[in-house]
Amino acid sequence: MRSTSQGKGTKKRTTAVVLAGLLVALSLGAAAPQSAGPAGRDKPVARAADDTTGTVLRVKVHGKSLEGNLEGDSPDRDVSVYLPPGYKSHPHRRYPVMYMLHGFTNTDLSYFGDDPIADLDAIADRTIGNGTARDMIIVTPNAMTVYGGSNYSSGATTGDWETFVSQELVSYVDRRFRTVPKAKARGLAGHSMGGYGAMRIGMKHPGVFSSLYIMSSCCIDAKSNIPSTPAAMAAFEAFQERPDDYTEVPQNIRTAVAAAAAWAPNPDKPPLYYDSPVRNGELQEPVIARMTTNRPLAMVDQYVNNLRKQHIAFDVGDQDTNIRANLTEFDRILTSYDVPHSFEVYPGNHVSGIPDRLEHNVLPFFAKHLAKASGR
């Protein structure tokens, strides 16, 4: 099912671990931030015979906005950066950037590691090589936290991940790599928790990201990640009595803990530093109401004018029942406001379509909508 509203090959991967700063600038020809350059015309780039694969770096980026988070997670974050074929051999060329946010219990290596859920650099090499995508830089930050994921939100417990992604990371990438440093050349995508992050951050920052692709976004309705059955509530409260046993906690309880940490932070409640949505086997409606203010289905009415400025697409597998229902509602809301967008339901579950969707939908979407690479 597709809903579109228009309104009224195998390769050798190079991976380097470098500190943010001088090594990247020297080895890859990073441009000074004030030299932006125009978007330019779309014309093919001549490639040498061996100029067919990109390079992946893993760098450290310090997040001032993440300092002092109550979970104790490091503010120095690993970030995987894909530089397209020809980046080094065309030192005056500038590129659009796709920011890809990973899901819960994943890291940046889930897309760029040795055993990824989707081999994104190989996918980028293929699509750039066959012309279904254009040259672009791809950036994925590691948003793993002590509770399994940041939810790309802002609070004392997890840290201000929204600012880290939308400002500090973007600023770092524009300083250290040859980007087209404008919103029209930046896209934001993500899967599951990352889809939530792309939706949340994207709709709030149209001056940073002009195009959004949301894959199977979790957490967008009021009931997501809230323990609602007696068994789930009991397991959630049992964890709070023994928080050191977190690695043994079932996935549904882990997502509930991470959601409470992100959306109901409380600096006065150590050691977990959040207000619990469950107490003595009963749901705590005031806490749930606080958490709900972070749900995109509750937020979207405030950001309709922002969304009108952006290119938007989202998709979900037909077997991903709850998320399909939530994204169908998101589609209905955008349609009611005449916000142009594309929504597709494809055959599959929550994770089965990730590589195919990236290759045949996500990268081509950004190739269509992002400003083109410029320079020689």
C-alpha positions, 0 to 999 in steps of 0.5 A: 500500500502506498499513500502519497499526499501532494497537498492542495557488490562486495568491496574492501571497507576502509575503517579508521578510528580518529579523534575529532579534529586535525587528523581528519582535516589533514588526511581528507582535505576538510574545508574551512567552515566559511568556504561554503560554495554553491550547490552547483549543477548536477553533472557526472564526476569522472571516476578512476578505475579504482575510484568506486568505493567509499571510505568509512571513518569512525571519529569521536565527537564531543557533545557539550549538550551530553555533559553531566547526564545522570546516566553517566554515559560518555559525552564523547560519542563514536560517529561513523562517517561514510565518504563517497567514492572520489572524495579524496581525489576530488578535493574541491568537491562538496557533498550533501549529507544524510544523517542516519539514526540507529534503533534501540540497542543498536549502535553506529556499527549496526550500519557500518560494522563487520556484521551490520543489520544493513551494510550501508556503505556497500549499499551507498557504493552500489547506488552511487555507482549505478546512478540511483543515488548521488554522491553524498556523505552519510553520518551515523552517531552512536546513541547507545546508552546505559539503558539501551538507547537515548531516544534522541530526546532532551533531559537531565537523565539522558542528556540533550540528544536533540541538541547534539544531533541537530546542532553539535554533530551537524556543526562538527561534520560541516567543519571537518568534511567538505559538505554543502553546509545548508539545510537544503543539502541535509537529510535526516533518516532513521529506523525504529528508535531512529525513526522516532528521532528523525521524526521528532528532531526533523519536525522541530528543525526545518532550518537544519534538515530539509528532507526526512525519511522515517522507517518503522518509527517506534514510540509515536503514540501515547501507549508505546513503551508503557507497561500495561499488562499486570505481568509487564507492570510487575516485571517493570517494578521488579527491575526498579528494585534490582536495577543492576540486573538490567542486561537480563531484563526482557526487551519490552521492559528495557524499552519502557525503562529507556522511555521513562529515562528520556521522557520523565526525568527526575534528578531527585530520584536516584539511582534511576533518575526518572519518575516511574509510570507504574507504582504498586501495580497501577499506571501513574497517569500524570507521569504518562501525560508527561511522557506523552508530550514527547510523542510525535502524534501529540506534537505534530499539530504544533509543527505543521508549518515546519513540516510543510517546508520539508520533503517527507517520506515514511514506511512500515512493514505490513506485519509491524502491526502497532507501528503500522497503525500509528504511522497510518494515523500520522499519514491521516494527520498530515493528509488532513493538513494538506502536508505533502508526504509519501507513506508506504506499507510494504511486505515485511516485519519490523526489521526484514526490509531495512537493507532493501528499503535503504537501497531502493527507497531511502538513498534514492529519496535523498538523491531526489531531494537534497542539493547536489554535490558541487565543485570538481 
